[in-house]
Every structure is written in structure tokens, then in C-alpha cells.
């Protein structure tokens, strides 16, 4: 094990930037994750770890030594320095630096897919990913102008499960809709619109070849995108609210889809 006692150490400065700076995460192809549960999940999902930082008084200090025996580079930090790095109110004393995954993605015939356009809130994206994993969605397609997948809040919200589902990043929503249509998929857009069909009246496609598109938290999907969809659906609620949170809507619609 290597022990670091200076806050000016290059690794310490790098971890701080990885926590807050998307451009730096993109430049280095690295990201950070906190807590034993999340780090252990990432390792089990074969996400490559570069460094494991452990606070000298962490209850997982012995676990960190076991990781070192498995070939992981473990770095010991005084609690005073570790506490300047953690973003958690109550940390268990572990921070991992991981390599980003490559954007590998293949269509599964008759699969179920969720397409996300311009999702901006890390908590929303994290909840959506975890929900998609729970409902055995075959893959997520996320527009490049959405919040960064490797934002620490997303890694935390998904408990590391974001890497147990195939994810593809796209620049053109129209192009991916055309690709799905070429593969025989039926595309459902989501919107509060007079022409939309109630979710409770939607039978979805008889096969599993389904992709559902969800839009930005504030603006939803553009009309030009909805015109590309085979059907537009919405969740009926009372008149006390205008709409549901997008992550809640994803959960309700996936539940309905999977109970066919």
C-alpha cells in the first residue's frame, strides 16, 4: 500500500477534478465512485479500477488490503485528507477511481429499449437507469446533450448498477428512431397531448420489439420527434398537477409494458 499525507499530491488533485469536472472526466476517461457497496458492484461488473483510496480509519481498511492482494492499487489517506475528497455526508472511507467503459452496444431482436432525450437532472437519470435494470430493459439510448452518465450523483443513485445494462450515446434522435424502425421496432413517444393515448388504454406491440422515448424534464419531446413515433402515450393524473417527474413516469410505463 502507498500512503499519501499531502493534499497537494497529484492523485488527490486528480480525484477532486474527477468529482466536479465533466471535461476532465472526458479527457482522462476516468470517473470516481464512493462507498464499498458501489465500488464492489462496479468491480463485479468488470469495470476496470485504477486506484482505490481508503481512509486510514475506515471500517473497510482490511477489505482494502484484500483488494490489494487481488492486484488493485490501494492508496491510504489520513482521514483529514480523505474528508476533503468525499461528497457524502457520511462516508465509509472508500473512493475508487475507475476507467470509463467503451460505448459498445448491439440491438437485441425483440428487445425492450428506453430512449432518453436531454435529461438534465443527475438524480432523474440515476433513478431511470436503476428502474430500467430492474425491469430487464435490454438497453438505454441517451442523447449526448443529457447529464453526464459518470456524474458522481448518478453513480451513487444507481448503486453502480448503471454498468449492468448496455448504454449507447447518440447525437441524433431521428437517426436512432430510423434505426429502430429498420429493425422492426415499434416506437412510442411520451407527451401530454390531446392526440396522445392514455397509458391505461395502450396494449403496446404484441412482440417485445418496443422502444419508448422520454424527453427533457421541462420541455418534453419536440413535435418533430413525436411525428416520427408510431404512437404517443401519456399517464393520466388528476388536475392537481401538470405532470409527473420523468423518472416516475419511466417506472410506471415500464411496469405497464412488462405486465403484458
C-alpha positions as CSV (number, residue, x, y, z in Angstrom):
1,X,0.0,0.0,0.0
2,X,1.1,3.6,-0.7
3,X,0.4,6.2,1.9
4,X,-0.2,9.8,0.9
5,X,0.0,12.5,3.5
6,X,-0.1,15.7,1.3
7,X,-3.2,17.3,0.0
8,X,-1.1,18.6,-2.9
9,X,-0.4,15.1,-4.2
10,X,-1.2,14.7,-7.9
11,X,-3.6,11.9,-7.3
12,X,-5.5,13.9,-4.7
13,X,-5.9,16.9,-7.1
14,X,-7.0,14.5,-9.9
15,X,-9.7,12.9,-7.8
16,X,-11.0,16.3,-6.8
17,X,-11.3,17.3,-10.5
18,X,-12.9,14.0,-11.5
19,X,-15.6,14.6,-8.9
20,X,-16.6,18.0,-10.2
21,X,-15.3,18.4,-13.8
22,X,-17.0,16.6,-16.7
23,X,-14.4,17.8,-19.2
24,X,-11.7,16.3,-17.1
25,X,-13.6,13.0,-16.9
26,X,-13.9,13.1,-20.7
27,X,-10.2,14.0,-21.1
28,X,-8.9,11.2,-18.8
29,X,-11.6,8.6,-19.5
30,X,-11.8,8.2,-15.7
31,X,-14.5,8.6,-13.1
32,X,-14.9,8.2,-9.3
33,X,-17.2,6.1,-7.2
34,X,-17.8,6.1,-3.4
35,X,-18.7,3.5,-0.8
36,X,-18.0,-0.2,-0.5
37,X,-21.3,-1.3,-2.0
38,X,-21.0,0.8,-5.1
39,X,-17.3,0.1,-5.7
40,X,-17.8,-3.7,-5.1
41,X,-20.7,-3.7,-7.6
42,X,-18.6,-1.9,-10.2
43,X,-15.7,-4.4,-9.7
44,X,-18.2,-7.3,-10.0
45,X,-19.5,-5.8,-13.3
46,X,-15.9,-5.9,-14.5
47,X,-15.4,-2.1,-14.6
48,X,-11.7,-1.6,-14.5
49,X,-10.4,0.1,-11.4
50,X,-7.3,2.2,-11.4
51,X,-6.9,3.3,-7.8
52,X,-8.7,2.5,-4.5
53,X,-8.4,5.3,-1.9
54,X,-9.0,4.2,1.7
55,X,-9.2,6.4,4.8
56,X,-6.8,5.3,7.5
57,X,-9.7,4.9,9.9
58,X,-12.1,3.3,7.5
59,X,-14.1,0.2,8.7
60,X,-13.2,-1.3,5.3
61,X,-9.4,-0.9,5.8
62,X,-9.0,-4.7,5.9
63,X,-11.2,-5.1,2.8
64,X,-8.9,-2.7,1.0
65,X,-5.9,-4.8,1.9
66,X,-7.8,-7.8,0.4
67,X,-8.4,-5.8,-2.8
68,X,-4.6,-5.1,-2.9
69,X,-3.9,-8.8,-2.7
70,X,-6.1,-9.1,-5.8
71,X,-3.9,-6.7,-7.7
72,X,-5.7,-3.4,-7.1
73,X,-3.6,-0.3,-6.4
74,X,-4.6,0.8,-2.9
75,X,-3.7,4.2,-1.5
76,X,-4.0,5.1,2.2
77,X,-5.1,8.6,3.1
78,X,-5.3,10.3,6.5
79,X,-8.9,10.9,7.4
80,X,-8.3,14.7,7.2
81,X,-7.3,14.5,3.5
82,X,-9.9,11.8,2.7
83,X,-12.7,14.1,4.1
84,X,-11.7,16.8,1.5
85,X,-12.5,14.3,-1.3
86,X,-15.7,12.7,-0.3
87,X,-19.0,14.0,-1.5
88,X,-21.0,12.0,1.1
89,X,-22.3,13.3,4.4
90,X,-21.4,10.0,5.9
91,X,-18.6,8.2,4.1
92,X,-17.4,4.6,4.8
93,X,-13.9,5.7,3.8
94,X,-13.6,4.2,0.3
95,X,-13.2,6.0,-3.0
96,X,-12.5,4.2,-6.3
97,X,-11.1,5.7,-9.5
98,X,-12.4,3.7,-12.5
99,X,-11.8,3.6,-16.2
100,X,-14.9,4.6,-18.3
101,X,-16.5,1.8,-20.4
102,X,-16.4,1.8,-24.2
103,X,-19.6,2.6,-26.0
104,X,-20.4,-1.0,-27.0
105,X,-24.0,-1.6,-28.0
106,X,-25.9,-4.1,-30.1
107,X,-29.6,-4.3,-30.9
108,X,-31.4,-7.3,-29.4
109,X,-34.1,-8.7,-31.6
110,X,-37.5,-8.3,-30.0
111,X,-35.9,-6.3,-27.1
112,X,-37.2,-3.5,-24.9
113,X,-35.4,-0.2,-25.0
114,X,-35.6,3.2,-23.4
115,X,-34.5,6.3,-25.2
116,X,-33.7,9.4,-23.2
117,X,-33.5,12.9,-24.7
118,X,-31.9,15.8,-22.9
119,X,-32.3,14.5,-19.4
120,X,-30.6,17.1,-17.2
121,X,-31.0,16.0,-13.6
122,X,-28.5,13.5,-12.3
123,X,-31.0,12.1,-9.8
124,X,-33.5,11.5,-12.5
125,X,-31.1,9.8,-14.8
126,X,-29.8,7.6,-12.0
127,X,-33.3,6.6,-11.0
128,X,-34.2,5.8,-14.6
129,X,-31.2,3.6,-15.1
130,X,-31.9,1.7,-11.9
131,X,-35.5,1.2,-12.9
132,X,-34.5,0.0,-16.4
133,X,-32.2,-2.6,-14.8
134,X,-35.0,-3.7,-12.5
135,X,-37.4,-4.2,-15.4
136,X,-34.9,-6.1,-17.6
137,X,-34.7,-3.4,-20.3
138,X,-32.3,-4.5,-23.0
139,X,-30.6,-1.2,-23.4
140,X,-30.6,2.6,-22.8
141,X,-30.0,5.2,-25.5
142,X,-29.1,8.6,-24.1
143,X,-28.7,11.8,-26.1
144,X,-25.2,13.4,-25.8
145,X,-26.8,16.6,-24.5
146,X,-28.1,14.9,-21.4
147,X,-26.3,15.0,-18.0
148,X,-23.0,13.1,-17.8
149,X,-23.5,9.4,-17.1
150,X,-20.3,9.5,-15.0
151,X,-21.5,12.3,-12.7
152,X,-20.9,11.0,-9.1
153,X,-24.6,11.5,-8.2
154,X,-25.6,9.1,-10.9
155,X,-23.0,6.5,-10.0
156,X,-24.3,6.8,-6.4
157,X,-28.1,6.8,-7.4
158,X,-27.7,3.6,-9.4
159,X,-25.5,1.9,-6.8
160,X,-23.1,1.0,-9.6
161,X,-25.8,-0.9,-11.5
162,X,-25.5,1.6,-14.4
163,X,-22.9,-0.7,-15.9
164,X,-25.0,-3.8,-15.8
165,X,-27.1,-2.5,-18.7
166,X,-25.9,-1.7,-22.3
167,X,-25.9,2.1,-22.8
168,X,-25.4,4.0,-26.1
169,X,-24.9,7.7,-26.5
170,X,-26.3,9.4,-29.6
171,X,-26.1,12.8,-31.3
172,X,-29.3,12.4,-33.4
173,X,-32.6,11.2,-32.0
174,X,-34.1,11.0,-35.5
175,X,-31.3,8.7,-36.7
176,X,-31.8,6.2,-33.8
177,X,-35.6,6.2,-34.4
178,X,-34.9,5.3,-38.1
179,X,-32.5,2.5,-37.0
180,X,-35.1,1.0,-34.6
181,X,-37.8,1.2,-37.4
182,X,-35.4,-0.6,-39.7
183,X,-35.0,-3.4,-37.1
184,X,-38.8,-3.8,-36.9
185,X,-39.4,-2.0,-33.6
186,X,-42.5,0.0,-32.7
187,X,-41.6,3.4,-31.3
188,X,-43.7,5.1,-28.5
189,X,-43.2,8.8,-27.7
190,X,-44.4,10.2,-24.4
191,X,-46.1,13.6,-24.1
192,X,-49.1,15.4,-22.6
193,X,-51.0,16.0,-25.8
194,X,-54.7,15.9,-26.9
195,X,-53.7,13.4,-29.6
196,X,-51.9,11.1,-27.2
197,X,-53.3,7.8,-25.9
198,X,-53.8,7.0,-22.3
199,X,-51.2,4.5,-20.9
200,X,-54.1,2.5,-19.4
201,X,-55.5,2.1,-23.0
202,X,-52.2,1.1,-24.5
203,X,-51.6,-2.5,-25.3
204,X,-48.1,-1.9,-26.7
205,X,-46.8,-4.1,-29.5
206,X,-47.6,-7.7,-29.5
207,X,-43.9,-8.6,-29.8
208,X,-41.2,-7.3,-27.5
209,X,-39.7,-5.1,-30.2
210,X,-40.5,-1.8,-28.3
211,X,-38.7,1.4,-27.8
212,X,-40.1,4.2,-25.6
213,X,-38.8,7.8,-25.8
214,X,-38.8,10.2,-22.8
215,X,-38.0,13.9,-23.2
216,X,-36.4,16.7,-21.2
217,X,-37.8,17.4,-17.7
218,X,-39.1,20.8,-18.6
219,X,-39.8,20.7,-22.3
220,X,-40.6,17.1,-23.1
221,X,-40.2,15.9,-26.7
222,X,-40.4,18.2,-29.7
223,X,-43.3,17.7,-32.1
224,X,-40.9,16.8,-34.9
225,X,-39.8,13.8,-32.8
226,X,-43.3,12.8,-31.8
227,X,-44.2,12.7,-35.6
228,X,-41.5,10.1,-36.1
229,X,-43.1,7.8,-33.4
230,X,-45.7,5.2,-34.1
231,X,-47.8,6.2,-31.1
232,X,-47.7,8.9,-28.4
233,X,-48.8,7.9,-24.9
234,X,-49.4,9.7,-21.6
235,X,-50.1,8.8,-18.0
236,X,-53.4,10.1,-16.8
237,X,-53.3,12.0,-13.5
238,X,-55.7,14.3,-11.7
239,X,-55.8,18.1,-12.2
240,X,-53.9,18.9,-9.1
241,X,-50.6,18.5,-11.0
242,X,-49.5,19.2,-14.6
243,X,-47.2,16.2,-15.0
244,X,-45.1,13.5,-13.3
245,X,-41.4,13.5,-12.7
246,X,-39.7,11.8,-15.7
247,X,-38.1,9.1,-13.6
248,X,-41.5,8.3,-12.0
249,X,-43.1,8.2,-15.5
250,X,-40.4,5.8,-16.7
251,X,-41.2,3.4,-13.8
252,X,-44.9,3.5,-14.4
253,X,-44.7,2.9,-18.1
254,X,-42.1,0.1,-17.8
255,X,-44.3,-1.6,-15.2
256,X,-47.2,-1.4,-17.7
257,X,-45.0,-2.6,-20.5
258,X,-43.7,-5.6,-18.6
259,X,-47.2,-6.8,-17.3
260,X,-48.4,-7.5,-20.9
